[in-house]
């Protein structure tokens, strides 16, 4: 061994010192980081910590995304990784973000370290802070841009005067072309419009009319121009020679400068025929001055025909479906009540299925009819004084069977509160809300119905422990055909119309209806109703027992006036169960003859009869001293308003809509009235 050669130990020490010196030099001037093959930081020097404002502990184990400013696109970093992963050195400038959010730039060189197989096992990045250089470059760029802008401004100033002259000439040509185009477009619009459009001057003369308008009026366009518009409209529009503009409704916009809409009125044609139209009259204004008016009208002959068909359909649905369904539901109720003796478990189960599906079909028909009435504004409220506690109790009683079948406890807590309302419609609302609460509540849970007065109104709450309703659905569920989950209509039944109908009913009573809920925490439906104020008519006394006492005379007699034989038979069987003698008449004339001959104790009257209607029967009975105070139950498919009810009253009178009232409730109400009649007769006999 050569004595002058360094030993391995000395050589190793020398190399370590050189590496330490190189590292020291780098640490003084550069930002250094080392990452493993996965890109995780395994070493950073003090300058890295200083410029990034992260501690060494915060950086180790992280990747360089911790300082990513989001400035560079993802392709930038993909190219970087492809380069160093391939064993090549990458150089570039990177914009980073420090811990406090400040931005800094670094000139970066990344060197891959390769193992004996040529695979990268770590990467050393050496960076220099070039933030100041970048700032200077940006300042120079802005100064350059500003200089170029000013030069451009001066150049623009020199050319503006010349360009303005050319621009004004070009603008004038464009304006002329635009006016020509606009005039052509207006002419096309007028000629293409399917509605009639008539322009009037201040004297009501026709200034312009489109072909559709002239065609509907049975005239040529030139025949109408310059003529007073009302003179072309016979059938009530002809004015005297010395007329005033204010006397003619067509000219209302010329008088008061307001828009007027008329929903249905007849216009006349030149040949003397007429047709229904709806029209809008709009004033033509310029700087507050009326220059004329435009009348836009539409022939609504087809629409009225559709509305008539719709009304006929509703009538068919009401009579041809409600009446047989009422018969079916009543017959099923009689069988369930033991008309044919005890039922087997299988037989009762089959009856329950039939009743449930009949009730479902009845609800569907009622919902469809209610929606049609909502759209046409024909929902009828028959208001009377009623007590909220009684309505809620009655509603809860009707729903107890459903709650028991679903294993749900239904609790109702309410104090007496006077309302001036339609009790049938409110019961419809309450039962709908309670039914929904039961349907969407798990077995073993509780549905609570409560009410409390809040100033001049009362608040009713229906609370369940179901799945809840998402916040974004809390309002949309009150729209037609909307449900929380589209599968609900298949799993739970229903049309998606109930809540829309409930809200409409509550709004017509001057109240509000809304939902409060969160998913998984149940739902609360809240409605408010105004309390009754002042004196309102009292309720009829229906507190009597449903038991009909025996009398010394023959059994009570009831005359059923109904054109549907099946329903009449169901009612006859129902009354027979209580020892009540029943007579049946199918026509108005038979009904009056039976009343004269048999003097029934109660008349159950349907309004649709083969030779007239129930109104005719009541009118004839009112003219007879012995019959004008006869107790009456009106049982009809029609929705009748307050005025119609007044026309139908005789003695004590009850009104029921077929399929609206459950058969059990109808039976209960009629028996209470019969009990009252029997007691009065017993008192008179005593």
C-alpha positions as CSV (number, residue, x, y, z in Angstrom):
1,X,0.0,0.0,0.0
2,X,1.3,3.4,-0.9
3,X,1.7,5.4,2.2
4,X,0.9,8.7,0.4
5,X,-2.6,7.4,-0.6
6,X,-5.5,8.3,1.8
7,X,-7.1,5.5,3.7
8,X,-10.7,4.6,3.0
9,X,-11.8,6.2,6.3
10,X,-10.0,9.4,5.5
11,X,-11.5,9.4,2.0
12,X,-15.0,8.8,3.4
13,X,-14.6,11.7,5.9
14,X,-13.3,13.9,3.1
15,X,-16.3,13.1,0.9
16,X,-18.7,13.7,3.8
17,X,-17.1,17.1,4.4
18,X,-17.4,18.0,0.8
19,X,-21.1,17.0,0.7
20,X,-21.7,19.1,3.9
21,X,-19.9,22.0,2.3
22,X,-22.0,21.7,-0.9
23,X,-25.2,21.4,1.2
24,X,-24.2,24.4,3.2
25,X,-23.6,26.4,0.1
26,X,-26.9,25.3,-1.4
27,X,-28.8,26.1,1.8
28,X,-27.3,29.6,1.8
29,X,-28.4,30.5,-1.7
30,X,-31.2,28.0,-2.8
31,X,-34.5,26.5,-1.7
32,X,-33.9,22.8,-1.5
33,X,-36.4,19.9,-1.1
34,X,-36.0,16.2,-1.5
35,X,-39.0,13.9,-2.2
36,X,-39.3,10.1,-2.5
37,X,-40.5,8.3,-5.6
38,X,-44.1,8.9,-4.7
39,X,-43.5,12.6,-4.5
40,X,-43.7,12.9,-0.7
41,X,-41.3,15.4,0.9
42,X,-38.6,13.8,3.0
43,X,-36.3,16.8,3.4
44,X,-36.6,20.6,3.2
45,X,-34.0,23.2,4.0
46,X,-34.5,26.4,6.1
47,X,-35.1,28.5,3.0
48,X,-37.9,26.3,1.9
49,X,-39.6,26.8,5.3
50,X,-38.9,30.5,5.3
51,X,-40.4,31.3,1.9
52,X,-43.3,28.9,2.3
53,X,-44.0,29.9,5.9
54,X,-44.6,26.3,6.8
55,X,-42.6,24.6,9.5
56,X,-40.5,21.6,8.7
57,X,-42.9,19.3,10.6
58,X,-45.8,20.6,8.5
59,X,-44.0,19.9,5.2
60,X,-42.4,16.5,5.8
61,X,-44.7,13.7,4.6
62,X,-46.7,16.1,2.4
63,X,-46.4,16.5,-1.4
64,X,-45.9,19.8,-3.2
65,X,-49.6,20.4,-3.6
66,X,-49.4,22.1,-0.2
67,X,-47.9,25.1,-1.9
68,X,-49.8,24.8,-5.2
69,X,-51.3,28.3,-6.1
70,X,-53.7,26.9,-8.6
71,X,-52.1,29.1,-11.3
72,X,-50.8,26.4,-13.5
73,X,-53.0,23.9,-15.4
74,X,-52.9,20.2,-14.6
75,X,-51.1,19.6,-17.9
76,X,-48.2,21.7,-16.6
77,X,-47.6,19.3,-13.7
78,X,-48.3,16.2,-15.9
79,X,-45.5,17.2,-18.2
80,X,-43.2,17.8,-15.2
81,X,-43.8,14.3,-13.7
82,X,-43.5,12.6,-17.1
83,X,-40.0,14.3,-17.5
84,X,-38.6,13.4,-14.1
85,X,-40.2,10.0,-13.9
86,X,-38.4,9.2,-17.2
87,X,-35.0,10.0,-15.5
88,X,-34.6,13.5,-17.1
89,X,-34.0,16.8,-15.4
90,X,-36.9,19.3,-15.5
91,X,-36.4,23.1,-15.4
92,X,-39.1,25.8,-15.2
93,X,-40.7,28.6,-13.3
94,X,-43.4,27.8,-10.8
95,X,-45.8,30.1,-9.1
96,X,-46.5,28.9,-5.5
97,X,-48.7,30.1,-2.6
98,X,-47.3,30.5,1.0
99,X,-49.1,29.5,4.1
100,X,-50.5,33.1,4.6
101,X,-51.9,33.1,1.1
102,X,-49.1,35.3,-0.5
103,X,-47.7,34.4,-3.9
104,X,-44.1,33.7,-4.7
105,X,-42.3,32.6,-7.8
106,X,-39.3,30.1,-8.0
107,X,-37.0,29.1,-10.8
108,X,-36.9,25.4,-10.3
109,X,-34.6,22.5,-11.3
110,X,-35.7,19.0,-10.4
111,X,-33.0,16.2,-10.6
112,X,-34.1,12.5,-10.5
113,X,-31.8,10.2,-8.6
114,X,-31.6,6.7,-10.3
115,X,-30.9,3.3,-8.8
116,X,-28.8,0.6,-10.5
117,X,-31.8,-0.4,-12.6
118,X,-32.3,3.2,-13.9
119,X,-35.4,3.8,-11.8
120,X,-36.0,7.1,-10.0
121,X,-36.0,6.6,-6.2
122,X,-35.9,10.2,-5.1
123,X,-36.0,13.7,-6.6
124,X,-34.0,16.7,-5.5
125,X,-35.5,20.1,-6.4
126,X,-33.3,23.2,-6.2
127,X,-35.2,26.5,-6.5
128,X,-34.3,30.2,-6.5
129,X,-36.7,32.9,-5.5
130,X,-37.5,35.0,-8.6
131,X,-40.5,36.8,-7.1
132,X,-38.9,40.2,-7.4
133,X,-37.9,39.6,-10.9
134,X,-41.4,38.6,-11.8
135,X,-42.7,41.7,-10.1
136,X,-40.3,43.9,-12.2
137,X,-41.3,42.0,-15.4
138,X,-45.0,42.6,-14.6
139,X,-44.3,46.3,-13.9
140,X,-42.4,46.6,-17.2
141,X,-45.2,44.8,-19.0
142,X,-47.8,47.1,-17.6
143,X,-45.7,50.2,-18.5
144,X,-45.4,48.9,-22.0
145,X,-49.1,48.2,-22.2
146,X,-49.8,51.7,-20.9
147,X,-47.5,53.3,-23.5
148,X,-49.1,51.3,-26.3
149,X,-52.5,52.3,-25.0
150,X,-51.6,56.0,-25.0
151,X,-50.1,55.8,-28.5
152,X,-53.3,54.0,-29.6
153,X,-55.5,56.7,-28.0
154,X,-53.5,59.5,-29.8
155,X,-53.9,57.5,-33.1
156,X,-57.6,57.1,-32.5
157,X,-58.0,60.8,-31.8
158,X,-56.5,61.6,-35.1
159,X,-58.8,59.2,-37.0
160,X,-62.0,59.9,-34.9
161,X,-63.0,63.1,-36.7
162,X,-62.8,61.4,-40.1
163,X,-64.5,58.2,-38.8
164,X,-67.3,60.2,-37.1
165,X,-68.3,61.6,-40.4
166,X,-68.3,58.3,-42.1
167,X,-70.0,56.7,-39.1
168,X,-72.8,59.2,-39.1
169,X,-73.5,58.6,-42.7
170,X,-73.4,54.8,-42.2
171,X,-75.6,55.1,-39.1
172,X,-78.2,57.0,-41.1
173,X,-78.2,54.3,-43.8
174,X,-78.5,51.6,-41.1
175,X,-81.3,53.5,-39.4
176,X,-83.2,53.8,-42.7
177,X,-82.7,50.1,-43.3
178,X,-83.7,49.2,-39.7
179,X,-86.9,51.3,-40.1
180,X,-87.6,49.6,-43.4
181,X,-86.9,46.1,-41.9
182,X,-89.0,46.9,-38.8
183,X,-91.9,48.1,-41.0
184,X,-91.6,44.9,-43.0
185,X,-91.4,42.8,-39.8
186,X,-94.5,44.5,-38.3
187,X,-96.4,43.9,-41.5
188,X,-95.3,40.2,-41.4
189,X,-96.4,39.9,-37.8
190,X,-99.7,41.5,-38.4
191,X,-100.3,39.3,-41.5
192,X,-99.2,36.1,-39.7
193,X,-100.9,36.6,-36.4
194,X,-103.8,34.2,-35.7
195,X,-105.5,36.7,-33.5
196,X,-107.4,39.7,-34.7
197,X,-105.4,43.0,-34.3
198,X,-107.1,46.4,-34.8
199,X,-105.5,49.8,-34.3
200,X,-107.8,52.7,-33.5
201,X,-107.3,56.4,-33.7
202,X,-108.6,58.8,-31.0
203,X,-112.0,58.9,-32.7
204,X,-112.3,55.1,-32.6
205,X,-111.7,54.8,-36.4
206,X,-109.8,51.8,-37.7
207,X,-106.2,52.9,-38.5
208,X,-105.0,49.4,-39.3
209,X,-106.3,45.8,-39.1
210,X,-104.6,42.5,-39.8
211,X,-106.0,39.9,-42.3
212,X,-107.0,37.5,-39.5
213,X,-109.1,40.2,-37.8
214,X,-110.8,41.2,-41.0
215,X,-111.4,37.6,-41.9
216,X,-113.0,36.9,-38.5
217,X,-115.3,40.0,-39.0
218,X,-116.2,38.7,-42.4
219,X,-114.8,41.8,-44.2
220,X,-111.9,42.8,-46.4
221,X,-109.1,44.9,-44.8
222,X,-109.9,48.0,-46.9
223,X,-113.6,47.8,-45.9
224,X,-112.7,48.5,-42.3
225,X,-110.0,51.2,-42.6
226,X,-111.2,54.6,-41.6
227,X,-114.5,53.3,-40.3
228,X,-115.7,53.6,-36.6
229,X,-114.9,50.1,-35.3
230,X,-118.2,49.8,-33.4
231,X,-120.2,50.3,-36.6
232,X,-118.7,47.1,-38.0
233,X,-119.9,45.1,-35.0
234,X,-123.7,44.5,-35.0
235,X,-125.6,42.7,-32.3
236,X,-125.7,45.3,-29.5
237,X,-122.7,47.5,-30.6
238,X,-124.5,49.9,-32.9
239,X,-124.4,53.4,-31.4
240,X,-126.8,56.2,-32.0
241,X,-125.6,59.0,-34.5
242,X,-124.8,61.4,-31.6
243,X,-123.0,58.9,-29.4
244,X,-120.3,59.6,-26.7
245,X,-117.1,57.6,-26.8
246,X,-117.5,56.8,-23.1
247,X,-120.8,55.0,-24.0
248,X,-118.9,52.3,-26.0
249,X,-116.9,49.8,-23.9
250,X,-114.6,49.1,-26.9
251,X,-113.2,52.6,-26.6
252,X,-112.4,52.4,-22.9
253,X,-108.6,52.5,-23.4
254,X,-109.0,55.7,-25.4
255,X,-110.9,57.3,-22.5
256,X,-108.8,56.3,-19.5
257,X,-105.5,55.3,-21.1
258,X,-105.6,51.9,-19.3
259,X,-105.5,48.3,-20.4
260,X,-108.9,46.6,-20.4
261,X,-109.5,42.8,-20.6
262,X,-112.8,41.3,-21.5
263,X,-113.1,37.6,-21.0
264,X,-116.2,36.7,-23.1
265,X,-118.3,38.8,-25.3
266,X,-119.8,38.5,-28.8
267,X,-118.5,40.3,-32.0
268,X,-120.7,40.4,-35.1
269,X,-119.8,39.6,-38.7
270,X,-120.9,41.5,-41.7
271,X,-123.4,38.8,-42.6
272,X,-125.2,39.3,-39.3
273,X,-123.8,36.2,-37.5
274,X,-121.9,36.5,-34.3
275,X,-119.1,34.7,-32.5
276,X,-117.7,34.8,-28.9
277,X,-114.4,36.5,-28.4
278,X,-112.1,37.6,-25.6
279,X,-110.2,40.8,-26.2
280,X,-107.5,43.1,-24.7
281,X,-107.6,46.8,-25.4
282,X,-104.3,48.6,-24.9
283,X,-103.7,52.4,-25.2
284,X,-100.9,53.7,-27.5
285,X,-99.0,56.2,-25.4
286,X,-96.2,58.7,-26.2
287,X,-94.8,60.9,-23.5
288,X,-98.0,60.4,-21.4
289,X,-100.3,61.3,-24.3
290,X,-102.8,58.9,-25.8
291,X,-102.4,58.5,-29.5
292,X,-104.8,55.6,-30.1
293,X,-105.5,52.1,-29.0
294,X,-104.8,48.5,-30.1
295,X,-107.5,45.9,-29.7
296,X,-106.4,42.2,-29.9
297,X,-109.2,39.7,-30.0
298,X,-109.5,35.9,-30.2
299,X,-112.3,33.7,-31.4
300,X,-113.1,31.4,-28.4
301,X,-115.8,29.3,-30.0
302,X,-113.7,26.1,-29.8
303,X,-112.6,26.9,-26.2
304,X,-116.2,27.3,-25.1
305,X,-117.0,24.0,-26.8
306,X,-114.2,22.3,-24.9
307,X,-115.4,23.8,-21.7
308,X,-118.9,22.5,-22.4
309,X,-117.5,19.0,-23.0
310,X,-115.5,19.3,-19.8
311,X,-118.6,20.3,-17.9
312,X,-120.4,17.4,-19.4
313,X,-117.6,15.1,-18.5
314,X,-117.6,16.3,-14.9
315,X,-121.4,15.8,-14.8
316,X,-121.0,12.2,-16.2
317,X,-118.2,11.5,-13.6
318,X,-120.3,12.9,-10.8
319,X,-123.5,11.0,-11.6
320,X,-122.4,7.9,-13.5
321,X,-119.4,7.0,-11.2
322,X,-120.3,8.5,-7.9
323,X,-123.8,7.0,-7.7
324,X,-122.7,3.4,-8.4
325,X,-119.7,3.7,-6.2
326,X,-121.9,5.0,-3.4
327,X,-124.1,1.9,-3.9
328,X,-121.1,-0.4,-3.9
329,X,-119.6,1.2,-0.8
330,X,-122.9,1.1,1.0
331,X,-123.5,-2.5,0.2
332,X,-120.0,-3.5,1.4
333,X,-120.7,-1.6,4.6
334,X,-123.9,-3.5,5.1
335,X,-122.1,-6.8,4.6
336,X,-119.3,-5.8,7.0
337,X,-122.0,-4.8,9.5
338,X,-123.3,-8.4,9.6
339,X,-126.3,-8.2,7.2
340,X,-125.7,-11.8,6.1
341,X,-124.5,-13.0,9.4
342,X,-121.0,-13.6,10.8
343,X,-118.2,-13.6,8.3
344,X,-115.2,-15.9,8.1
345,X,-111.8,-14.4,8.5
346,X,-111.1,-14.9,4.8
347,X,-114.4,-13.3,3.9
348,X,-113.8,-10.3,6.1
349,X,-110.4,-10.0,4.6
350,X,-111.8,-9.9,1.1
351,X,-114.4,-7.4,2.1
352,X,-111.7,-5.2,3.6
353,X,-109.8,-5.3,0.4
354,X,-112.9,-4.4,-1.6
355,X,-113.8,-1.5,0.8
356,X,-110.2,-0.2,0.7
357,X,-110.0,-0.1,-3.1
358,X,-113.5,1.3,-3.4
359,X,-112.5,4.1,-1.0
360,X,-109.4,4.7,-3.0
361,X,-111.4,5.0,-6.2
362,X,-113.8,7.4,-4.5
363,X,-110.9,9.6,-3.3
364,X,-109.4,9.6,-6.8
365,X,-112.8,10.7,-8.4
366,X,-113.3,13.4,-5.7
367,X,-109.7,14.7,-6.2
368,X,-110.2,14.9,-9.9
369,X,-113.5,16.8,-9.5
370,X,-112.0,19.1,-6.9
371,X,-109.0,20.0,-9.1
372,X,-111.4,20.8,-12.0
373,X,-113.4,23.0,-9.8
374,X,-110.3,24.7,-8.4
375,X,-109.1,25.5,-12.0
376,X,-112.5,26.8,-13.0
377,X,-113.1,28.8,-9.7
378,X,-116.2,26.8,-9.0
379,X,-115.3,25.4,-5.6
380,X,-118.3,26.0,-3.4
381,X,-118.0,26.7,0.3
382,X,-121.2,26.3,2.4
383,X,-120.3,28.2,5.6
384,X,-122.0,27.9,8.9
385,X,-121.0,28.2,12.5
386,X,-119.1,25.1,13.7
387,X,-116.8,24.1,16.4
388,X,-113.2,23.1,15.6
389,X,-112.9,20.6,18.4
390,X,-115.9,18.7,17.0
391,X,-114.5,18.7,13.5
392,X,-111.1,17.5,14.6
393,X,-112.6,14.8,16.8
394,X,-114.9,13.6,13.9
395,X,-111.9,13.6,11.5
396,X,-109.8,11.6,14.0
397,X,-112.6,9.1,14.6
398,X,-112.9,8.5,10.8
399,X,-109.2,7.8,10.6
400,X,-108.8,5.6,13.7
401,X,-109.4,2.4,11.7
402,X,-106.7,3.3,9.3
403,X,-104.3,4.1,12.2
404,X,-105.1,0.7,13.9
405,X,-104.4,-1.2,10.7
406,X,-101.0,0.5,10.3
407,X,-100.1,0.0,14.0
408,X,-100.0,3.8,14.5
409,X,-101.4,5.5,17.6
410,X,-103.6,8.5,16.7
411,X,-104.0,11.2,19.4
412,X,-106.3,14.2,19.1
413,X,-106.1,17.1,21.5
414,X,-108.2,20.2,20.8
415,X,-110.2,22.9,22.7
416,X,-113.4,24.3,21.5
417,X,-113.0,27.2,19.0
418,X,-115.8,28.8,17.0
419,X,-115.4,28.9,13.2
420,X,-117.5,30.3,10.4
421,X,-116.6,27.7,7.8
422,X,-117.7,24.8,5.6
423,X,-117.4,21.9,8.0
424,X,-117.4,19.3,5.2
425,X,-114.5,20.9,3.4
426,X,-112.5,21.3,6.7
427,X,-113.1,17.6,7.6
428,X,-111.9,16.7,4.1
429,X,-108.7,18.7,4.8
430,X,-108.2,17.3,8.3
431,X,-108.7,13.7,7.2
432,X,-106.4,14.1,4.2
433,X,-103.6,15.5,6.4
434,X,-104.1,12.8,9.1
435,X,-104.3,10.1,6.4
436,X,-100.9,11.2,5.0
437,X,-99.4,11.3,8.5
438,X,-100.5,7.7,9.1
439,X,-99.4,6.4,5.7
440,X,-95.9,7.7,6.1
441,X,-95.5,6.8,9.8
442,X,-93.8,3.5,10.9
443,X,-95.7,1.0,13.0
444,X,-95.4,1.8,16.7
445,X,-95.2,5.5,16.2
446,X,-97.6,8.3,17.1
447,X,-99.5,10.8,15.1
448,X,-100.6,13.8,17.1
449,X,-103.4,16.3,16.1
450,X,-103.6,19.4,18.2
451,X,-105.1,22.9,18.0
452,X,-104.5,26.2,19.9
453,X,-105.8,29.7,19.6
454,X,-103.4,32.3,18.5
455,X,-105.0,35.8,18.6
456,X,-107.8,36.1,16.1
457,X,-107.0,32.8,14.5
458,X,-106.6,29.1,15.5
459,X,-103.6,27.0,14.6
460,X,-104.0,23.2,13.8
461,X,-100.9,21.0,13.8
462,X,-100.7,17.4,12.5
463,X,-97.4,15.9,13.6
464,X,-96.0,12.5,12.6
465,X,-92.8,10.5,13.2
466,X,-92.2,9.5,9.6
467,X,-89.3,9.8,7.3
468,X,-89.6,13.6,6.9
469,X,-89.5,15.8,3.9
470,X,-86.4,17.4,2.3
471,X,-86.2,21.2,2.6
472,X,-86.4,21.6,-1.2
473,X,-89.7,19.7,-1.3
474,X,-91.5,21.6,1.5
475,X,-93.3,23.9,-0.9
476,X,-93.5,21.8,-4.1
477,X,-95.5,19.1,-2.4
478,X,-98.5,21.5,-2.4
479,X,-98.5,21.6,-6.2
480,X,-100.7,19.2,-8.2
481,X,-99.4,15.7,-8.9
482,X,-96.4,16.3,-6.7
483,X,-95.1,13.8,-4.1
484,X,-91.9,13.6,-2.0
485,X,-90.9,10.4,-3.8
486,X,-92.3,9.4,-7.2
487,X,-92.7,5.8,-6.0
488,X,-95.1,7.0,-3.2
489,X,-98.1,6.8,-5.6
490,X,-97.3,3.0,-6.1
491,X,-96.3,2.2,-2.5
492,X,-98.7,4.3,-0.5
493,X,-101.5,5.1,-3.0
494,X,-102.8,8.5,-3.8
495,X,-102.8,10.9,-6.8
496,X,-100.6,13.7,-5.6
497,X,-103.6,16.0,-5.6
498,X,-104.6,15.9,-1.9
499,X,-102.3,18.6,-0.5
500,X,-103.0,21.0,-3.4
501,X,-106.7,20.6,-2.7
502,X,-106.2,21.1,1.1
503,X,-104.2,24.3,0.5
504,X,-106.9,25.6,-1.8
505,X,-109.6,24.9,0.8
506,X,-107.6,26.6,3.6
507,X,-106.8,29.6,1.5
508,X,-110.5,30.0,0.6
509,X,-111.3,30.1,4.3
510,X,-108.7,32.9,4.8
511,X,-106.0,30.7,6.3
512,X,-102.6,29.3,5.5
513,X,-101.2,25.8,5.2
514,X,-97.5,24.8,5.2
515,X,-95.2,22.0,6.2
516,X,-92.2,21.9,8.6
517,X,-89.8,19.0,8.4
518,X,-86.3,17.6,8.2
519,X,-85.4,14.2,6.7
520,X,-85.5,11.5,9.3
521,X,-87.2,13.7,11.9
522,X,-90.9,13.4,11.0
523,X,-93.1,16.1,9.5
524,X,-95.5,18.8,10.9
525,X,-98.3,20.2,8.8
526,X,-99.6,23.5,10.1
527,X,-102.7,25.3,9.1
528,X,-104.4,28.5,10.4
529,X,-108.0,29.5,10.3
530,X,-109.7,32.7,11.3
531,X,-111.9,32.5,14.4
532,X,-115.6,33.3,14.0
533,X,-116.5,36.9,15.1
534,X,-119.8,38.4,15.9
535,X,-123.1,36.5,15.8
536,X,-123.4,33.7,13.3
537,X,-126.3,31.3,12.7
538,X,-126.3,28.5,15.3
539,X,-125.8,24.8,14.4
540,X,-128.8,22.6,14.2
541,X,-129.2,20.3,17.2
542,X,-127.7,16.9,16.3
543,X,-126.7,15.8,19.7
544,X,-129.5,13.3,20.0
545,X,-128.8,9.7,20.4
546,X,-128.8,7.6,17.3
547,X,-131.2,5.1,19.0
548,X,-134.7,5.4,17.5
549,X,-137.3,5.0,20.3
550,X,-140.3,2.8,19.6
551,X,-143.6,4.7,19.1
552,X,-147.1,3.5,19.6
553,X,-147.9,4.1,16.0
554,X,-146.6,2.3,13.0
555,X,-142.8,2.4,12.3
556,X,-141.3,5.5,10.9
557,X,-141.6,5.9,7.1
558,X,-138.8,7.1,4.9
559,X,-139.3,8.0,1.2
560,X,-136.2,7.5,-0.9
561,X,-136.3,9.5,-4.1
562,X,-133.5,8.1,-6.2
563,X,-133.3,7.2,-9.9
564,X,-130.5,4.6,-9.3
565,X,-132.2,1.3,-8.3
566,X,-129.1,-0.2,-6.8
567,X,-128.4,2.8,-4.5
568,X,-132.1,2.9,-3.6
569,X,-132.0,-0.8,-2.6
570,X,-128.9,-0.2,-0.4
571,X,-130.6,2.6,1.4
572,X,-133.7,0.5,1.8
573,X,-131.7,-2.3,3.4
574,X,-129.9,0.1,5.6
575,X,-133.2,1.6,7.0
576,X,-134.8,-1.9,7.3
577,X,-132.0,-2.9,9.8
578,X,-133.5,-0.3,12.2
579,X,-137.2,-1.2,11.7
580,X,-137.8,1.8,9.4
581,X,-140.3,1.3,6.6
582,X,-138.9,2.5,3.3
583,X,-140.7,3.7,0.1
584,X,-139.0,4.3,-3.2
585,X,-139.8,6.7,-6.0
586,X,-137.7,7.1,-9.2
587,X,-139.3,10.3,-10.6
588,X,-140.4,13.7,-9.4
589,X,-144.0,13.0,-10.1
590,X,-143.9,9.7,-8.2
591,X,-142.2,11.4,-5.3
592,X,-144.9,14.0,-4.9
593,X,-147.7,11.4,-5.3
594,X,-146.1,9.2,-2.6
595,X,-145.8,12.2,-0.2
596,X,-149.5,13.0,-0.7
597,X,-150.6,9.4,-0.2
598,X,-148.2,8.2,2.6
599,X,-147.0,11.3,4.4
600,X,-143.5,10.0,5.1
601,X,-141.6,11.0,8.2
602,X,-138.5,11.8,6.3
603,X,-137.7,12.4,2.6
604,X,-134.2,11.3,1.3
605,X,-133.9,13.2,-2.0
606,X,-131.6,12.8,-5.0
607,X,-131.5,15.8,-7.3
608,X,-131.1,14.1,-10.7
609,X,-134.4,12.4,-11.6
610,X,-135.7,11.1,-14.9
611,X,-138.5,13.6,-15.3
612,X,-137.1,16.6,-13.6
613,X,-135.0,17.3,-10.6
614,X,-135.1,17.6,-6.8
615,X,-135.7,21.3,-6.9
616,X,-139.1,20.7,-8.6
617,X,-140.1,18.2,-5.9
618,X,-139.3,20.7,-3.1
619,X,-141.1,23.5,-4.9
620,X,-144.3,21.4,-5.1
621,X,-144.0,20.2,-1.5
622,X,-143.6,23.9,-0.3
623,X,-146.9,24.7,-1.9
624,X,-148.7,22.0,0.2
625,X,-149.5,23.0,3.8
626,X,-149.1,19.5,5.2
627,X,-145.8,18.8,3.4
628,X,-143.9,22.1,3.4
629,X,-142.2,21.3,6.8
630,X,-141.3,17.7,6.0
631,X,-137.8,16.7,7.3
632,X,-135.5,16.3,4.4
633,X,-132.1,14.7,3.6
634,X,-130.6,15.9,0.3
635,X,-128.2,13.1,-1.0
636,X,-126.8,14.0,-4.3
637,X,-123.7,13.8,-6.6
638,X,-123.8,17.6,-7.2
639,X,-121.9,20.2,-5.2
640,X,-124.6,22.7,-4.3
641,X,-124.0,26.3,-3.1
642,X,-125.7,28.3,-0.4
643,X,-128.4,29.7,-2.6
644,X,-129.3,26.3,-3.9
645,X,-129.5,25.0,-0.4
646,X,-132.0,27.7,0.5
647,X,-134.1,26.6,-2.4
648,X,-134.1,23.0,-1.1
649,X,-135.0,23.5,2.5
650,X,-138.2,22.2,4.0
651,X,-138.3,21.3,7.6
652,X,-135.1,20.1,9.3
653,X,-132.8,19.6,6.4
654,X,-129.4,17.9,6.0
655,X,-127.2,18.0,2.9
656,X,-124.8,15.2,1.9
657,X,-122.7,14.7,-1.3
658,X,-122.4,11.1,-2.5
659,X,-118.9,9.7,-2.1
660,X,-117.9,12.7,0.0
661,X,-119.3,11.3,3.2
662,X,-118.5,7.7,4.3
663,X,-121.5,5.4,4.4
664,X,-121.1,4.9,8.1
665,X,-121.1,8.6,8.8
666,X,-124.1,9.1,6.5
667,X,-126.0,6.4,8.3
668,X,-125.1,7.9,11.7
669,X,-126.3,11.4,10.7
670,X,-129.6,10.2,9.2
671,X,-130.3,8.0,12.2
672,X,-129.7,10.9,14.5
673,X,-132.3,12.9,12.6
674,X,-134.7,10.0,12.7
675,X,-134.2,9.7,16.4
676,X,-135.1,13.4,16.8
677,X,-138.2,12.9,14.6
678,X,-139.3,9.9,16.7
679,X,-138.9,11.7,20.0
680,X,-140.9,14.7,18.7
681,X,-143.7,12.3,17.5
682,X,-143.6,10.5,20.9
683,X,-143.9,13.8,22.7
684,X,-146.8,14.9,20.6
685,X,-148.5,11.5,21.1
686,X,-148.0,11.9,24.9
